[in-house]
């Protein structure tokens, strides 16, 4: 055994000493420990010899703890409490009742499925701490492969890296956000052809190549060359630029339920990009019981929501 794990005393010596130090009475301590009083006295004497210090002053009438004994008691109390907690802690971890989950998300997830999932999971598993981090799809995929996050809510590309598992949560056709004073805002529905002269606020392709390519394909299908005014991330920044009157951007009906008065949402007729939200993780099945429980709660949303299933 390595030297740093070699101790001159055994765990029982510490347990016996703590009981005597608490009660300051050998007979009562022996009864509480269910050991013979002579054996208890020998164990305390052995501990004192091993440590090279008197821990207790004994007389015929009383037992007093020495300064060295007080110092030892202060050190072993948290140690023994920690040891006593190990079985329950391990059972909780193994059962998914405690732990730490690192969860990444995009704006679409926060606006739709994520709050419900986190709320229900936290209700059932209050001992699991969830660490949330907003990041684009490309960053999440790299973080999943590196083991830096446990799961992520992102927009899938056509092909995913090997070793990742996903579950589809949402699939919706996008509409557009326009400034409320835009000339087309009075129409109840639009097409991309209607918006040929309108500048758009998008996001860098590197953040989510799959969705970006679907946007470009929709413009191409409508016979329109997009006018891209700005590329920003996260989505909230794009919404802010639309609010400032700098252009239009895409959004799903599920995201567009609570908008400021300066912005309007309009559905699109004809070609329109589709948003897909998946929950992804590494490994099948996941090795962490807490993650397994989280995925189970997320799966209770039923079949993926589509635009036709929701009202704006």
PAZAPA-4460 file (N, C-alpha, C; in steps of 0.05 Angstrom, whole numbers, plus 32768, in hexadecimal, padded with zeros to 4 digits):
% residues 312
    n_x    n_y    n_z   ca_x   ca_y   ca_z    c_x    c_y    c_z   seq   type   mol
   8011   7FE8   8000   8000   8000   8000   8012   8019   8000     1      X     A
   800B   802E   7FF0   801B   8046   7FF0   801D   8052   800C     2      X     A
   8034   805F   8011   8039   806A   802C   8024   807E   8035     3      X     A
   8019   808E   8021   8006   80A3   802A   7FEC   8097   8034     4      X     A
   7FE7   807D   802F   7FCF   8070   8038   7FD4   805E   8050     5      X     A
   7FEC   8060   805C   7FF3   8050   8073   7FF0   8061   808C     6      X     A
   7FDD   8059   809D   7FD8   8068   80B6   7FDF   8057   80CE     7      X     A
   7FE8   8064   80E4   7FEF   8055   80FC   7FD7   804B   810C     8      X     A
   7FBF   8053   8104   7FA7   804C   8113   7F92   8041   80FF     9      X     A
   7F7D   8035   810B   7F67   802B   80FB   7F4F   803D   80FF    10      X     A
   7F3B   8039   80EE   7F23   8049   80F0   7F15   8045   810B    11      X     A
   7F16   802D   8115   7F08   8028   812F   7F14   8038   8145    12      X     A
   7F2E   803D   8144   7F3B   804E   8159   7F2E   8069   8159    13      X     A
   7F29   8075   8142   7F1D   808F   8140   7F00   808F   814A    14      X     A
   7EF1   807A   8142   7ED5   8078   814B   7ED4   8075   8169    15      X     A
   7EE5   8064   8174   7EE4   8060   8191   7EEC   807A   81A0    16      X     A
   7F00   8088   8196   7F08   80A1   81A3   7EF1   80B5   81A2    17      X     A
   7EE5   80B8   818B   7ED0   80CC   8189   7EB9   80C7   819D    18      X     A
   7EB2   80AE   81A1   7E9C   80A7   81B3   7EA4   80AE   81D0    19      X     A
   7EBD   80A8   81D7   7EC5   80AE   81F2   7EC7   80CC   81F6    20      X     A
   7ED2   80DA   81E2   7ED5   80F7   81E3   7EBA   8105   81E5    21      X     A
   7EA6   80FA   81D9   7E8B   8106   81DA   7E7F   8102   81F6    22      X     A
   7E82   80EA   8201   7E74   80E3   821A   7E86   80E9   8232    23      X     A
   7EA0   80E9   822F   7EB3   80EC   8245   7EAD   80D7   825B    24      X     A
   7EA7   80BF   8252   7E9F   80A9   8264   7EA5   808F   8256    25      X     A
   7EB8   807F   825F   7EC0   8067   8251   7EAA   8052   8251    26      X     A
   7E9C   804E   8268   7E88   8039   826A   7E71   8040   8257    27      X     A
   7E67   8059   8257   7E51   8060   8245   7E59   805E   8228    28      X     A
   7E72   8066   8222   7E7C   8063   8206   7E7D   8046   81FE    29      X     A
   7E87   8035   8210   7E89   8018   820A   7E6D   800D   8204    30      X     A
   7E59   8014   8214   7E3E   800A   8210   7E33   8014   81F5    31      X     A
   7E38   802D   81EF   7E2E   8038   81D5   7E3B   802B   81BD    32      X     A
   7E54   8022   81C0   7E62   8016   81AA   7E5F   7FF7   81AA    33      X     A
   7E53   7FEC   81BF   7E50   7FCF   81C2   7E6B   7FC1   81C2    34      X     A
   7E7E   7FCC   81D1   7E98   7FC0   81D5   7E9E   7FBE   81F3    35      X     A
   7EB0   7FAD   81FB   7EB7   7FAB   8217   7EC8   7FC3   821F    36      X     A
   7EC3   7FCC   8237   7ED1   7FE4   8240   7EF0   7FE1   8240    37      X     A
   7EFB   7FCA   8249   7F18   7FC6   8247   7F23   7FC9   822A    38      X     A
   7F14   7FBE   8217   7F1D   7FBF   81FB   7F1C   7FDC   81F2    39      X     A
   7F08   7FEB   81FA   7F06   8008   81F3   7F1E   8017   81FF    40      X     A
   7F24   8012   8218   7F3A   8020   8225   7F55   801A   8217    41      X     A
   7F59   8000   820F   7F71   7FF9   8201   7F73   8007   81E6    42      X     A
   7F5C   800A   81D8   7F5D   8017   81BD   7F64   8034   81C0    43      X     A
   7F5A   8042   81D5   7F60   805E   81D9   7F7E   8061   81E0    44      X     A
   7F88   804F   81F0   7FA4   804F   81F8   7FB6   804A   81DF    45      X     A
   7FAE   8038   81CE   7FBD   8033   81B5   7FBD   804B   81A3    46      X     A
   7FA6   8059   81A1   7FA5   8071   8190   7FB7   8087   819B    47      X     A
   7FB8   808A   81B5   7FC9   809E   81C1   7FE6   8097   81BC    48      X     A
   7FED   807E   81BD   8008   8076   81B8   8010   807A   819B    49      X     A
   7FFD   8074   8189   8003   8077   816C   8007   8095   8165    50      X     A
   7FF7   80A7   8172   7FF9   80C3   816C   800E   80D1   817D    51      X     A
   8017   80C5   8192   802C   80D1   81A3   8021   80E8   81B3    52      X     A
   8008   80E6   81BC   7FFC   80FC   81CB   7FE6   80F1   81DD    53      X     A
   7FE3   80FD   81F5   7FCC   80F6   8206   7FB3   8104   81FC    54      X     A
   7F9E   80F4   81F8   7F85   80FF   81ED   7F71   8103   8203    55      X     A
   7F73   80F4   8219   7F60   80F5   822F   7F6F   80F4   8249    56      X     A
   7F66   8104   825C   7F70   8102   8278   7F5C   80F2   8288    57      X     A
   7F65   80DC   8294   7F53   80CA   82A2   7F59   80CB   82C0    58      X     A
   7F44   80CD   82CF   7F46   80CA   82EC   7F30   80B6   82F4    59      X     A
   7F2F   80AF   830E   7F1A   809D   8317   7EFE   80A9   8315    60      X     A
   7EFD   80C4   8316   7EE3   80D1   8317   7EDA   80DD   82FB    61      X     A
   7EED   80E3   82EA   7EE5   80F1   82D2   7EF9   80EC   82BB    62      X     A
   7EF0   80F2   82A3   7F01   80F1   828B   7F00   810D   827F    63      X     A
   7F17   8118   8279   7F18   8132   826B   7F28   812F   8251    64      X     A
   7F20   813F   823E   7F2D   813E   8224   7F43   8153   8224    65      X     A
   7F5A   814C   8219   7F72   815D   8219   7F70   8170   8200    66      X     A
   7F80   8184   81FE   7F81   8195   81E6   7F87   8184   81CD    67      X     A
   7F99   8171   81CF   7F9E   815F   81B8   7F86   814F   81B1    68      X     A
   7F77   8146   81C5   7F5F   8137   81C0   7F4A   8148   81B3    69      X     A
   7F47   8161   81BB   7F34   8173   81AE   7F3B   8178   8191    70      X     A
   7F54   817B   818B   7F5D   817F   8170   7F57   8167   815F    71      X     A
   7F5C   814F   816A   7F56   8137   815B   7F38   8134   8156    72      X     A
   7F28   813A   816A   7F0B   8137   8167   7F01   814A   8151    73      X     A
   7F0B   8162   8150   7F03   8175   813B   7F09   816B   811F    74      X     A
   7F1F   815C   811D   7F28   8152   8103   7F19   8139   80FA    75      X     A
   7F12   8128   810D   7F06   810F   8105   7EE8   8111   8103    76      X     A
   7EDB   8125   810F   7EBE   8128   810C   7EB5   812A   80EF    77      X     A
   7EC0   813D   80DF   7EB8   813E   80C3   7EC0   8126   80B3    78      X     A
   7ED7   811A   80BA   7EE0   8102   80AD   7ECC   80EB   80B0    79      X     A
   7EC3   80E6   80C9   7EB1   80D0   80CE   7E95   80D6   80C3    80      X     A
   7E8C   80F0   80C4   7E73   80F7   80B8   7E74   80F1   809A    81      X     A
   7E8A   80F9   808D   7E8D   80F4   8071   7E8C   80D6   806A    82      X     A
   7E9A   80C6   807A   7E9A   80A9   8075   7E7E   809E   8079    83      X     A
   7E6F   80A7   808D   7E54   809D   8092   7E41   80A4   807B    84      X     A
   7E47   80BA   806D   7E36   80C3   8057   7E3B   80B5   803D    85      X     A
   7E52   80A7   803B   7E5A   809B   8021   7E45   8087   8016    86      X     A
   7E3A   8074   8026   7E27   8061   801A   7E0E   806F   800E    87      X     A
   7E03   8083   801C   7DEC   8091   8012   7DF2   80A1   7FF9    88      X     A
   7E0A   80AE   7FFA   7E12   80BE   7FE3   7E16   80AD   7FCA    89      X     A
   7E23   8096   7FCE   7E28   8085   7FB7   7E0E   807A   7FAC    90      X     A
   7DFB   8072   7FBE   7DE1   8068   7FB4   7DD3   807E   7FA5    91      X     A
   7DD4   8097   7FAF   7DC6   80AD   7FA1   7DD2   80B2   7F85    92      X     A
   7DED   80B1   7F84   7DFA   80B4   7F6A   7DF3   809E   7F56    93      X     A
   7DF4   8085   7F61   7DEE   806E   7F50   7DD1   806E   7F46    94      X     A
   7DBF   807A   7F56   7DA3   807B   7F4F   7D9B   8094   7F41    95      X     A
   7DAE   80A5   7F3A   7DA8   80BE   7F2C   7D9B   80D3   7F3E    96      X     A
   7D9C   80D0   7F58   7D8F   80E2   7F6B   7DA1   80FA   7F72    97      X     A
   7DBA   80F8   7F6B   7DCD   810F   7F71   7DE2   810F   7F5B    98      X     A
   7DF0   8125   7F5A   7E05   8127   7F46   7E05   8143   7F3A    99      X     A
   7E11   8145   7F22   7E16   815F   7F15   7E13   815A   7EF7   100      X     A
   7E01   8168   7EEA   7DFE   8166   7ECD   7E05   8180   7EC0   101      X     A
   7E16   817F   7EAB   7E1D   8196   7E9B   7E0D   8195   7E81   102      X     A
   7DFB   81A9   7E7E   7DE8   81A8   7E68   7DEC   81C2   7E57   103      X     A
   7DF0   81BF   7E3D   7DF2   81D5   7E2B   7DD8   81D8   7E1B   104      X     A
   7DD2   81F0   7E11   7DB9   81F5   7E03   7DBC   820C   7DF0   105      X     A
   7DA9   820D   7DDD   7DA7   8223   7DCA   7D8E   8233   7DD2   106      X     A
   7D8B   824B   7DC5   7D74   825B   7DCB   7D5A   824E   7DC5   107      X     A
   7D59   823D   7DB0   7D40   822F   7DAA   7D38   821C   7DC1   108      X     A
   7D4C   820F   7DCD   7D46   81FD   7DE3   7D3B   820C   7DFB   109      X     A
   7D47   8223   7E02   7D3E   8232   7E19   7D23   823E   7E14   110      X     A
   7D1C   8244   7DFB   7D02   824F   7DF5   7CEC   823A   7DF3   111      X     A
   7CF3   8220   7DF3   7CDF   820C   7DEE   7CE0   81F6   7E03   112      X     A
   7CF1   81E2   7DFF   7CF0   81C9   7E0F   7D00   81C9   7E29   113      X     A
   7D16   81D8   7E29   7D28   81D6   7E40   7D1C   81DE   7E5B   114      X     A
   7D0E   81F4   7E5D   7D03   81FB   7E78   7CF1   81E6   7E84   115      X     A
   7CE0   81DA   7E74   7CCF   81C5   7E7E   7CDF   81AD   7E88   116      X     A
   7CF3   81A5   7E79   7D03   818D   7E80   7D12   8193   7E9A   117      X     A
   7D1F   81AA   7E9B   7D2F   81B0   7EB3   7D1D   81B3   7ECC   118      X     A
   7D06   81BF   7EC9   7CF4   81C2   7EE0   7CEB   81A7   7EEA   119      X     A
   7CE2   8195   7ED8   7CD9   817B   7EE1   7CF0   816A   7EEC   120      X     A
   7D07   816B   7EE0   7D1D   815C   7EEA   7D26   8165   7F06   121      X     A
   7D27   817F   7F0A   7D2F   818A   7F24   7D1A   8183   7F39   122      X     A
   7D01   8181   7F32   7CEC   8179   7F45   7CF1   815D   7F4E   123      X     A
   7CF8   814B   7F3B   7CFB   812F   7F42   7D16   8128   7F4E   124      X     A
   7D2B   8137   7F45   7D46   8131   7F4E   7D53   814A   7F59   125      X     A
   7D4A   8154   7F70   7D55   816D   7F7B   7D72   816B   7F83   126      X     A
   7D7D   8153   7F86   7D98   8150   7F8E   7DAC   8152   7F77   127      X     A
   7DA2   8155   7F5E   7DB4   8157   7F47   7DB6   8175   7F3F   128      X     A
   7DCF   817E   7F3E   7DD3   819A   7F36   7DD6   819C   7F18   129      X     A
   7DC7   81AD   7F0B   7DC8   81B1   7EEE   7DD7   81CA   7EE8   130      X     A
   7DEC   81C8   7ED8   7DFC   81DF   7ED0   7DF5   81E4   7EB2   131      X     A
   7DE9   81FB   7EAD   7DDF   8202   7E92   7DF2   8216   7E84   132      X     A
   7DF6   8211   7E6B   7E08   8222   7E5B   7DFE   8225   7E3F   133      X     A
   7DF9   823E   7E37   7DEF   8242   7E1B   7E07   8242   7E08   134      X     A
   7E05   8232   7DF3   7E1B   8231   7DDF   7E10   8227   7DC5   135      X     A
   7E1C   822F   7DAF   7E12   8227   7D94   7E16   8209   7D90   136      X     A
   7E09   81FF   7D7B   7E0A   81E2   7D75   7E27   81D8   7D71   137      X     A
   7E37   81E6   7D62   7E52   81DD   7D5C   7E62   81DB   7D76   138      X     A
   7E5F   81ED   7D88   7E6E   81EC   7DA2   7E64   81D4   7DB3   139      X     A
   7E4A   81D0   7DB2   7E3F   81B9   7DC2   7E49   819F   7DB8   140      X     A
   7E4A   819B   7D9D   7E53   8182   7D93   7E70   817C   7D9B   141      X     A
   7E81   8191   7D99   7E9D   818D   7DA2   7E9F   8187   7DC0   142      X     A
   7E8E   8195   7DD0   7E8E   8191   7DED   7E84   8175   7DF4   143      X     A
   7E70   816B   7DE6   7E67   8150   7DEB   7E7D   813B   7DE5   144      X     A
   7E8A   813E   7DCF   7E9F   812B   7DC8   7EB6   812C   7DDB   145      X     A
   7EBC   8144   7DE6   7ED2   8147   7DF9   7ECA   8140   7E15   146      X     A
   7EB1   813B   7E1A   7EA8   8135   7E36   7EA5   814D   7E47   147      X     A
   7EA4   8165   7E3B   7EA2   817E   7E4B   7E85   8184   7E54   148      X     A
   7E72   8178   7E47   7E56   817A   7E4F   7E4A   815E   7E4F   149      X     A
   7E34   815B   7E5E   7E27   8141   7E5F   7E12   813D   7E4A   150      X     A
   7E04   8153   7E43   7DF0   8152   7E2D   7DEC   816E   7E23   151      X     A
   7DE0   8170   7E0C   7DDB   818A   7E00   7DC1   818A   7DF0   152      X     A
   7DB5   81A2   7DEF   7D9D   81A7   7DDE   7DA7   81B7   7DC7   153      X     A
   7DA6   81AB   7DAF   7DB2   81B9   7D98   7DA3   81B3   7D7E   154      X     A
   7DAB   81BF   7D68   7D9F   81BB   7D4E   7DB1   81A8   7D3E   155      X     A
   7DA7   8191   7D37   7DB9   817D   7D2C   7DC1   8183   7D0F   156      X     A
   7DD9   817C   7D07   7DE1   817C   7CEB   7DD7   8162   7CDE   157      X     A
   7DDB   8160   7CC4   7DD2   8148   7CB6   7DDF   812F   7CC1   158      X     A
   7DF9   8131   7CC8   7E07   811A   7CD4   7E14   8123   7CEE   159      X     A
   7E13   8112   7D02   7E1F   8119   7D1C   7E39   8109   7D1F   160      X     A
   7E4B   8113   7D30   7E64   8103   7D35   7E5D   80E8   7D41   161      X     A
   7E6D   80D4   7D3B   7E69   80B9   7D47   7E69   80BA   7D66   162      X     A
   7E59   80AA   7D72   7E59   80A8   7D8F   7E44   80B9   7D9D   163      X     A
   7E36   80CA   7D8D   7E22   80DC   7D99   7E06   80D0   7D94   164      X     A
   7DF5   80D2   7DA9   7DD9   80C9   7DA7   7DC8   80E2   7DA8   165      X     A
   7DB1   80E2   7D9A   7D9F   80F9   7D9B   7D82   80F0   7D9D   166      X     A
   7D72   8102   7DA7   7D55   80FE   7DA8   7D48   8118   7D9E   167      X     A
   7D37   8115   7D89   7D2A   812D   7D7D   7D14   8137   7D90   168      X     A
   7D15   8151   7D96   7D02   815D   7DA9   7CEF   8170   7D9B   169      X     A
   7CF8   817D   7D85   7CE8   8192   7D79   7CF0   8193   7D5B   170      X     A
   7CDB   8197   7D4B   7CE0   819B   7D2E   7CCB   81AE   7D24   171      X     A
   7CD3   81C6   7D1C   7CC0   81DA   7D14   7CCA   81EA   7CFC   172      X     A
   7CB7   81F2   7CEB   7CBD   8204   7CD5   7CBF   8220   7CE0   173      X     A
   7CD3   822F   7CD7   7CD7   824A   7CE1   7CC5   825E   7CD3   174      X     A
   7CBE   8273   7CE2   7CB3   828B   7CD6   7CC8   82A1   7CD8   175      X     A
   7CBF   82BA   7CD6   7CD2   82D0   7CD7   7CC9   82E4   7CED   176      X     A
   7CDD   82F1   7CF9   7CD9   8307   7D0A   7CDF   8321   7CFB   177      X     A
   7CCD   8334   7CFE   7CD0   834E   7CF0   7CCC   8364   7D04   178      X     A
   7CD8   837B   7D00   7CD1   8393   7D0F   7CB3   8399   7D0B   179      X     A
   7CA6   83A1   7D20   7C89   83A5   7D1E   7C82   83BB   7D0A   180      X     A
   7C94   83CD   7D04   7C8E   83E3   7CF1   7C98   83DC   7CD5   181      X     A
   7CA0   83C3   7CD0   7CA9   83BA   7CB5   7C91   83BB   7CA2   182      X     A
   7C96   83C0   7C89   7C81   83C3   7C75   7C71   83A9   7C72   183      X     A
   7C7E   8392   7C77   7C70   8378   7C73   7C63   836E   7C8D   184      X     A
   7C67   837C   7CA3   7C5D   8373   7CBD   7C3E   8371   7CBD   185      X     A
   7C31   8380   7CAB   7C13   837F   7CAA   7C08   8366   7C9F   186      X     A
   7C18   8357   7C90   7C0F   833E   7C85   7C0E   8328   7C9A   187      X     A
   7BFC   8315   7C97   7BF9   8300   7CAB   7C0C   82E9   7CA5   188      X     A
   7C15   82E6   7C8C   7C28   82D1   7C85   7C39   82DC   7C6E   189      X     A
   7C51   82D2   7C6C   7C64   82DC   7C58   7C72   82C4   7C4A   190      X     A
   7C80   82CA   7C35   7C92   82B7   7C28   7CAE   82C4   7C27   191      X     A
   7CC2   82B3   7C22   7CDD   82BE   7C20   7CDF   82D0   7C08   192      X     A
   7CCF   82CC   7BF4   7CCF   82DE   7BDD   7CC6   82FA   7BE5   193      X     A
   7CB2   82FB   7BF8   7CA9   8315   7C02   7CC0   8324   7C0F   194      X     A
   7CD3   8315   7C1A   7CE8   8320   7C2B   7D03   8323   7C1B   195      X     A
   7D01   8322   7C01   7D1A   8323   7BF1   7D2A   833C   7BF6   196      X     A
   7D1D   8352   7BFC   7D2B   836C   7C00   7D30   8372   7C1E   197      X     A
   7D28   835F   7C2F   7D2B   8364   7C4C   7D46   8358   7C56   198      X     A
   7D56   8368   7C63   7D6F   835D   7C6F   7D69   8349   7C85   199      X     A
   7D7A   8335   7C88   7D76   8321   7C9D   7D8D   8321   7CB1   200      X     A
   7D86   831B   7CCA   7D9A   8317   7CDF   7D9C   82F9   7CE4   201      X     A
   7DB3   82EE   7CDE   7DB7   82D1   7CE1   7DCD   82CC   7CF5   202      X     A
   7DD8   82B4   7CF5   7DED   82AC   7D07   7E04   82A1   7CF6   203      X     A
   7E1D   82A1   7D00   7E33   8295   7CF1   7E2E   8278   7CEA   204      X     A
   7E34   8270   7CD2   7E30   8255   7CCA   7E3F   8241   7CDB   205      X     A
   7E56   8249   7CE5   7E67   8237   7CF5   7E59   822E   7D0F   206      X     A
   7E46   823F   7D19   7E38   8238   7D32   7E25   8221   7D2E   207      X     A
   7E18   821F   7D16   7E04   820B   7D11   7E02   8207   7CF3   208      X     A
   7E15   81F8   7CE7   7E15   81F6   7CCA   7DFB   81EA   7CBF   209      X     A
   7DEF   81D6   7CCD   7DD7   81C9   7CC3   7DC0   81DC   7CBF   210      X     A
   7DBA   81EB   7CD4   7DA3   81FE   7CD2   7DA9   8215   7CBF   211      X     A
   7DC2   821E   7CBF   7DC9   8234   7CAD   7DC5   822B   7C90   212      X     A
   7DCD   8212   7C8A   7DCA   8208   7C6E   7DAC   8205   7C67   213      X     A
   7D9C   81FD   7C7B   7D7F   81FB   7C75   7D73   8217   7C6F   214      X     A
   7D7D   822B   7C7D   7D74   8247   7C77   7D7B   824E   7C5A   215      X     A
   7D94   8249   7C53   7D9D   8250   7C38   7D8D   8240   7C23   216      X     A
   7D88   8227   7C29   7D78   8216   7C16   7D5C   8221   7C13   217      X     A
   7D50   822B   7C29   7D35   8237   7C27   7D35   8250   7C15   218      X     A
   7D49   8261   7C19   7D4C   8278   7C08   7D4F   8270   7BEB   219      X     A
   7D5F   825C   7BE6   7D64   8253   7BCA   7D4A   8247   7BBF   220      X     A
   7D3B   8238   7BCF   7D22   822C   7BC5   7D0E   8241   7BBE   221      X     A
   7D10   8258   7BCC   7CFD   826E   7BC6   7D07   8280   7BB0   222      X     A
   7D1F   827A   7BA5   7D2A   828B   7B90   7D34   82A6   7B9A   223      X     A
   7D3D   82A7   7BB3   7D45   82C0   7BBF   7D62   82BF   7BC8   224      X     A
   7D71   82D4   7BC3   7D8C   82D7   7BCE   7D8A   82E7   7BE8   225      X     A
   7D90   82DB   7BFF   7D8C   82E9   7C18   7D9E   8301   7C1B   226      X     A
   7D94   8316   7C28   7DA4   832D   7C30   7DAA   832A   7C4D   227      X     A
   7DC2   8323   7C54   7DCA   831F   7C6F   7DD7   8338   7C7A   228      X     A
   7DC8   8345   7C8D   7DD2   835E   7C99   7DE6   8359   7CAF   229      X     A
   7DE1   8346   7CC0   7DF3   8340   7CD7   7DF3   8322   7CDC   230      X     A
   7E09   8319   7CE8   7E0B   82FD   7CF2   7E12   82FF   7D0F   231      X     A
   7E00   82F6   7D21   7E05   82F9   7D3E   7DFD   82DF   7D4C   232      X     A
   7E06   82DC   7D64   7DFE   82C6   7D76   7E01   82D0   7D92   233      X     A
   7DF0   82C9   7DA5   7DDA   82B5   7DA3   7DC1   82C2   7D96   234      X     A
   7DAC   82B1   7D95   7D94   82B9   7D87   7D88   82D3   7D93   235      X     A
   7D8A   82D6   7DAD   7D7F   82EE   7DB9   7D8A   8308   7DAD   236      X     A
   7DA4   8307   7DA5   7DB0   831E   7D99   7DA3   8324   7D7E   237      X     A
   7D9D   830F   7D6F   7D8F   8313   7D55   7D74   831F   7D59   238      X     A
   7D65   8316   7D6D   7D4B   8321   7D73   7D4E   833E   7D7A   239      X     A
   7D63   8345   7D89   7D67   8361   7D90   7D6C   8372   7D78   240      X     A
   7D7A   8368   7D64   7D80   8378   7D4C   7D66   837B   7D3B   241      X     A
   7D55   8367   7D3B   7D3B   836A   7D2E   7D2B   8380   7D3C   242      X     A
   7D2B   837F   7D56   7D1D   8393   7D66   7D28   83AF   7D60   243      X     A
   7D41   83B1   7D5A   7D4E   83CB   7D54   7D48   83D3   7D37   244      X     A
   7D3B   83C2   7D27   7D33   83CA   7D0C   7D48   83C3   7CF7   245      X     A
   7D5B   83B2   7CFD   7D71   83AD   7CEA   7D6B   8396   7CD7   246      X     A
   7D54   8389   7CD9   7D4E   8374   7CC7   7D3A   8360   7CD2   247      X     A
   7D39   8348   7CC5   7D28   8332   7CCE   7D39   831B   7CD6   248      X     A
   7D2D   8308   7CE4   7D3B   82EF   7CEB   7D27   82D8   7CEC   249      X     A
   7D31   82C0   7CED   7D20   82A9   7CEE   7D1A   82A0   7D0B   250      X     A
   7D02   8295   7D0F   7CFA   828B   7D29   7CE4   8277   7D26   251      X     A
   7CE3   8264   7D38   7CCD   8250   7D38   7CB5   825B   7D46   252      X     A
   7C9D   8251   7D40   7C85   8259   7D4E   7C87   8255   7D6C   253      X     A
   7C95   8240   7D75   7C97   823B   7D91   7CA7   8250   7DA0   254      X     A
   7CBA   825C   7D92   7CCB   8271   7D9E   7CBC   828C   7D9F   255      X     A
   7CA9   828F   7D8D   7C9E   82AA   7D88   7C85   82B0   7D98   256      X     A
   7C81   82A2   7DAE   7C68   82A6   7DBE   7C69   82BF   7DCF   257      X     A
   7C80   82C8   7DD6   7C82   82E0   7DE8   7C96   82F3   7DDC   258      X     A
   7C8D   8306   7DCC   7C9E   8319   7DBF   7C99   8335   7DC8   259      X     A
   7CAD   8346   7DC8   7CA9   8363   7DCF   7C98   8370   7DB9   260      X     A
   7C8A   8386   7DC0   7C78   8392   7DAD   7C85   839D   7D94   261      X     A
   7CA0   83A1   7D94   7CAD   83AB   7D7D   7CB2   8396   7D67   262      X     A
   7CAB   837D   7D6D   7CB1   8367   7D5A   7C97   8357   7D55   263      X     A
   7C95   834D   7D3C   7C7E   833C   7D35   7C89   8322   7D29   264      X     A
   7C7A   830D   7D2C   7C81   82F3   7D20   7C6C   82ED   7D0A   265      X     A
   7C77   82E4   7CF3   7C66   82DD   7CDD   7C6E   82C2   7CD2   266      X     A
   7C5B   82AF   7CCF   7C61   8295   7CC3   7C69   8299   7CA5   267      X     A
   7C78   8285   7C9B   7C81   8285   7C80   7C72   8271   7C6F   268      X     A
   7C69   827A   7C57   7C5E   8267   7C43   7C75   825E   7C31   269      X     A
   7C73   8246   7C27   7C87   823D   7C14   7CA0   8235   7C22   270      X     A
   7CB7   8236   7C14   7CD1   822E   7C20   7CD7   823D   7C3A   271      X     A
   7CDE   822E   7C4E   7CE5   823A   7C68   7CF8   8226   7C77   272      X     A
   7D0D   8231   7C84   7D1F   821F   7C92   7D11   8211   7CAA   273      X     A
   7D19   81F9   7CAF   7D0E   81EA   7CC6   7D22   81E9   7CDD   274      X     A
   7D19   81EE   7CF5   7D29   81EB   7D0D   7D25   81CF   7D19   275      X     A
   7D3A   81C3   7D21   7D39   81A9   7D2E   7D49   81AB   7D48   276      X     A
   7D3C   81A3   7D5E   7D49   81A3   7D78   7D4C   8187   7D82   277      X     A
   7D65   817F   7D88   7D69   8164   7D93   7D77   8167   7DAE   278      X     A
   7D74   8152   7DBE   7D83   814F   7DD7   7D99   813A   7DD0   279      X     A
   7DB2   8141   7DD4   7DC8   812F   7DCD   7DD9   8129   7DE4   280      X     A
   7DE5   8111   7DE4   7DF7   8108   7DF9   7E0A   80F4   7DED   281      X     A
   7E1F   80EE   7DFC   7E34   80DB   7DF2   7E30   80C0   7E00   282      X     A
   7E31   80AB   7DF0   7E2F   8090   7DFB   7E13   8085   7DFC   283      X     A
   7E11   806B   7DF9   7DF7   805E   7DFA   7DFA   8043   7E07   284      X     A
   7DEF   803F   7E1F   7DE1   8053   7E2F   7DF4   8067   7E3D   285      X     A
   7DEA   807E   7E46   7DFB   8090   7E54   7E06   8084   7E6E   286      X     A
   7E1F   808A   7E75   7E2A   807D   7E8D   7E21   8089   7EA7   287      X     A
   7E18   80A2   7EA7   7E11   80B0   7EBF   7DF3   80AC   7EC6   288      X     A
   7DED   80A1   7EDD   7DD0   809D   7EE4   7DC0   80B7   7EE5   289      X     A
   7DCD   80CD   7EED   7DBE   80E7   7EED   7DB7   80EF   7ED0   290      X     A
   7DC9   80EA   7EBE   7DC3   80F0   7EA1   7DAD   80DE   7E97   291      X     A
   7DAE   80C5   7E9E   7D99   80B2   7E96   7D7E   80BC   7EA0   292      X     A
   7D7D   80C6   7EB9   7D63   80D0   7EC3   7D5B   80E9   7EB4   293      X     A
   7D6E   80FB   7EAE   7D68   8113   7E9F   7D5D   810D   7E83   294      X     A
   7D69   80FA   7E76   7D5F   80F2   7E5B   7D43   80E6   7E5D   295      X     A
   7D3E   80D8   7E72   7D23   80CC   7E75   7D0E   80E2   7E79   296      X     A
   7D14   80F6   7E88   7D01   810C   7E8C   7CFE   811B   7E71   297      X     A
   7D13   8120   7E63   7D11   812D   7E49   7D01   811D   7E35   298      X     A
   7D02   8103   7E37   7CF3   80F2   7E24   7CD6   80F2   7E2A   299      X     A
   7CCD   80FC   7E40   7CB0   80FC   7E47   7CA1   8111   7E38   300      X     A
   7CAE   8121   7E28   7C9F   8136   7E18   7C90   8129   7E02   301      X     A
   7C94   810F   7DFD   7C85   8102   7DE8   7C92   8106   7DCC   302      X     A
   7C81   8105   7DB7   7C8C   8108   7D9C   7C95   8124   7D97   303      X     A
   7CA8   8128   7D85   7CB2   8143   7D80   7C9C   8156   7D77   304      X     A
   7C9D   816F   7D81   7C89   8183   7D7A   7C8E   818E   7D5F   305      X     A
   7C79   8191   7D4F   7C7C   819D   7D35   7C6C   81B7   7D34   306      X     A
   7C71   81C6   7D1F   7C64   81E1   7D1E   7C45   81DE   7D1D   307      X     A
   7C3B   81C9   7D10   7C1F   81C5   7D0F   7C13   81BE   7D2A   308      X     A
   7C23   81B5   7D3D   7C1A   81AE   7D58   7C17   81C5   7D6A   309      X     A
   7C22   81DD   7D62   7C23   81F3   7D74   7C16   820C   7D68   310      X     A
   7C0C   821C   7D79   7C01   8236   7D70   7C13   824C   7D7A   311      X     A
   7C13   8262   7D6B   7C25   8279   7D71   7C16   828B   7D85   312      X     A
***
